[in-house]
Amino acid sequence: EIGPYRLKDENTLVYNDGAWNEFANVLFVDNPVGTGFSYVDTNAYIHELTEMASNFITFLERWFALFPEYEHDDLYIAGESYAGQYIPYIAQAIIERNKNAGPVNHKWNLAGLLIGNGWISPKEQYEAYLQFAYEKGIVKKGTDLATRLENQQRLCQLKITESPDKIDYTECEEILQDMLQQTAGGVGASGKPQCYNMYDVRLKDDYPSCGMAWPPDLKSVTPYLRKKEVIKALNINENKSTGWTECNGQVGLNFHPKTKPSITLLPDILSSGVPILLFSGAEDLICNHLGTEALISNMEWNGGKGFELTPGTWATRRDWTFEGEPAGFWQQARNLTYVLFYNSSH
């Protein structure tokens, strides 16, 4: 999505007009271990976010050892979706490492964090599923489905109150799954019922995929990255590679974090001087902007709560445009910036 190329089909690369490497050196990491081209020799999949962060520190140390010319550059950690958990834990690990930096272990210049449509705070974000569905007209208030989902949401919030330090809850996941199932209807070209695309509610998809096969060029990625000539060009050891895969079920099955949600880390990261930018696409359901805005409003950091500057005075929401058209708004206070992108997905 942000690299120099996209796939036209499984044999053809095309230049990406939205590539980030036009403005920065961009390094993509298959993280946690077992994702993408990364592999394990034993059953060494991670179980905790702290393990993931420790592995990432090891990776950076070895990468900078190979390419020392980059070690003193500004370092930005960026990602989307569940990276809302990964990135704050990585940042915390870098901050702790920097405390012990010296002549040999140089201090890394952690210049900022960038999290798009991130899963950060279950309490606010699970609650936003139904709120977003009402706002978009996906579910109509007062209907039998609305009543059922409201009951499920009360159960969800009860479970969060009982065990506030978890990252995901089965009772809460059922809200989204039930919503997608019960609002599916019509038949697509595939002959299957059509459901909302959970990553872009302007689109429909075959049930039960509901966005998992989107964007359209995704189908070409796996066959392309498994081509022998591509593996050779990427300098990947064929004897060590298990073959690129979009989603590795073993990673998810082994991941059972007992660490707290990353929202608990953000205040200390912000107070350490590391700026954070959170952004949301307005048409995303699964990590929607209402949940992100709610978690910001409820979070206390650097002597204030949310975007309140002084009691009763809030940071201005500033509109911005692109080529003369409204593109979104942004808001900023005490080292945290939030951006909403109109007409944008996950």
N, C-alpha and C positions, 0 to 999 in steps of 0.2 A: 504493500500500500504506500509506503513512503521511501522505498529504495529506488535506485536509478531505472529499474525496468519493471514492466508488468508482462504478463503472458497474453498474447493474442490467441494462441492455442497451445497444445502441449509440445509444439516444435518451434514456436516463433516468439521471440522477445520483441517488445516495443518499448520505446523510451517513455518514462513516466513523467508527465508534465508537473506533477506535484512532489517530485523527489526532494527530500530534505538535504541530501548530500550536496545540493547547490550552495548551501549556506554553512555547512558544518561537516566535520568528519563524523560519519555515522557508523557505529559498530553494533551489529546485531548478535545477540547471544541466545543460543538455544538453552533456555533456563525455565524450570529446574532440570536436573540431569534426567535424561530419558526422553526429552522432547526433541523434535526436529531430527538433526543428525547426531545429537549427543547420545551416549550409550553408557551402560554399566556392564562390568565384567561379571559381577555377582548380583545378588538381590540387594543392591545398594541404593535403591530409590530413597528419596528423602521422605520424612514423616512430619517435619516441623518447619515453620517459616524461619526459625533461627538457623536450622541446618542449611536451608537454601541460601540465606545471607552469608553464612560462613563459606559455602562453596563459591559464591560469587566473589567474595574477597580473594579467595585463592586464585580464581580465574584472573582477576584484575592484576594481582601481583605477578603472575606468570606472563600475562600479556605485556605488562609494562617492562618486564625483564627482557622480553623479545624486542620491544619497540620503545626504548627509553626516551626517544625524542618526543613522545606524547605524554610522559608522566607529569609534566608541569602545566599541561593545558587545563583549561576549565573543563570540568566534568559534569555533564547533565545526565541524570538517569530518567529515562522516559519509557512509558508503556501505557497499555490500555486494559480495561476490564479487570481481570483478577490481578493484574499488576498493581492495582490499588492496594493490595495486601503486600505483594513482593517489594515494591519500591520503597515504602517507608522502612521496612526491615533492613533492606540493603543500605539505605541512607544512615540508619542508626548504627549499623556495623561499621560503616566508613567513618562516622563521627567518633566512635569508640577507638577505632584503629588510629585515627589522627592524633588522639591524645597521647599515644605512645610513639609518635613519629620521631625520627632522629636522622643522623647523617646517612644511615643505610636505608632505613624505611622512610622514604620521603613522605611528607604530608601531601595528600591528594586534595586538589582544589575542587571540592564539591560545590558547584556554582548554582545548582538548582535542581528541582524535581518537576517533572511534567507528567501528569496523570490524566488520561482521557477516558471519560465514561467509566471511572474506576469503581470497583467494589471495595468500599472503605469502611462503612458503618452499617451493619445489618439492621440495627434498630430503625433508623430513619429510612433506609433504602427498601426494606421489605414493605414498610408501611406505604411507600410511594407507588407500589404496583397498582393498587386499586384506585388511588387518587389520580394517577396518570390515565388509567383506563376510562375513568369518568370524564376527565378533561378532554380526551380525544374521541369520546363517543363510542369506544370499544364495548363498554358495558353501560347500560342505562340504569340510572338510579331507580329504586323502587321495584325492579324486576325480581323474579325468583332467583336468577343468577346473582344479582347484586346482593340479595339477602344471604345467600349461601357463601359468597366470597367474604362478606362482612363478618359472618360467623367464623370463617376460617381465619380471617385476619385477627380477630380477638384472641383466638387460640394461639396464633403465631406470636402476638405481643405478650401473651401470658408466658409462653416458653422462653422468650427473650428476657422477661423480667426475672424468671426463675433461674436462668443460666445466662447472665449478660455477657460472659466472656467468650462465647462461641462465635465462629465466623459464618456458619450456615446452620440452618434448622430445617428439618424435613417438613415440619408443619407449615413453614413459611414458603418453601419451594412449591408446595402444593397449590398455593394461591395462583401463581403464574401458570403452572401446568393445567390446572382446572380451567382457568380463564381462556387459554389458547384452545383447549379442547372444545369447550362449550360455545365458543364464538366461531368455530370452524363451520364452513358451509359452502355450498356450491361445489362444482367439480371443475378442476383445471384440465389442461391438455393431457396431463398424465392419467386422467381418470380418477384421481384421488381428491378427497375433500380439501378445500383451501382454508388455511389458517393465516392469522397475522404473522408477519415476519417480526420476531421479537427484537430484532436489531434495527428495523426500519418499518414502523407501522403503516407507512404509506404503501407498502408492498405486501403481497400475499405469497404463500409458499404451500407446498404439499404438506398435509398433516401426516405424521407427527414431526416433520423436520422443522417447520415454523421458523426458518432462517438459518438452520445449521448448514445448508448447502449454498449459502450466499456469502460473498458476491459471486456472480456467474463465472468469473475466471478461476474460481477456487478448484473446479474440477480438473483443470489442467496442471495444477501445481505439483501434485504427487507424481504423476507419470513423468513430468519434466525433470524433477529433482531426483528421480531414480534412474535416469539415463546414465549409462556408463561414461559417456563423454563428458557429461555435466559433473559427475562425481570426480572424474579425473581433473577437470578444469578447476574445481574447487579445492583440489589437493587433499581430498579425503581418503583415508586408508580404507580400501575396499574390504580388507579382512576384518576391520574393526567396525565398519558401518553396518547397522541393522536395517538400513534403508530409511530414507526420510519419511516421516509420517506426520500428518496434520495433528492428530490427537492420539496419544499413547495411553490406552486404558490402564496400563500398569502404574503409570505415574499417579493417576487419580485414585486408584485402589489402595496405593500405599501411603497416600497423603492424608494424615489424620491429625491436623494441628490442634494442639491444646493451648497454643499461644493466643494472646488476646488479639482482637481485631486491630488493624493498623490505625484506626482513628485514635487509639490511645497513645500512639507515638507522635502524631502530628504536632501537638503543642510544643513538645521539647525540641523537635527538629526545627520548627519555626523560630523558637527562642534562641537556638544555637546560631542563628543568622543565615540559615539556608532558606532561600525563597522557594515557595511552592506555587505552581500554577495548576489548577484543576479546570478541565474544560469538559463540556457536554454537548453532544449533538441533540437537537431538540426533538428528533423523531425516534430516538432509542427508547425502548420499553424496559429492557432487562436491567440496565443501570441508568435509569432515567434522570433527567435534570432536576426533577422535583425532589428526589431523594438526596442528590448532591447539595442542592440549595438548603435543604433542611438540616443536613449534617453540619454544614458551615454555620448556619444560624444558631445551632445548639452548642457548638464547640467554643471553648474558652482558650485563648492563647494571647501571649504578650500583653497581658493587662486588660483585656477586653473580651467581649463575647460576640461572636459573629462579626458582621461588618459594621457594628455600632462603633462609631468613633468616640463620641461622648454620650452620656445619657440622653436618649431621644434623638440623637443625630447619627444618621447612617451614611456610610460611604455611597457616593453617587453612582448610580448605574449609568454607565456611559455607552450610548449607542455607537455603533461603528458600521461603516458601509464598505462595499467592495464594488468597484466600477459603477458607483452611483446607486446601487441597490442595498437595502437594509441587509446586513449580514449577521447581526447578533448584538450582544452587549457584553460589557466587562465591568467588573467591580474589584476593588483592591483595598486592602487595609492590613497593616502590621505584618508585611512580608508574605501575605497570601493574596493571590489573584484568582478570580473565577471568570471564565469566559463561556458564554452560551453561543453556539453556532446554530443559526436558523437553517432550516432545510437540510439538516445533516443527520447522519445515522450514528451507529455505535462506533 
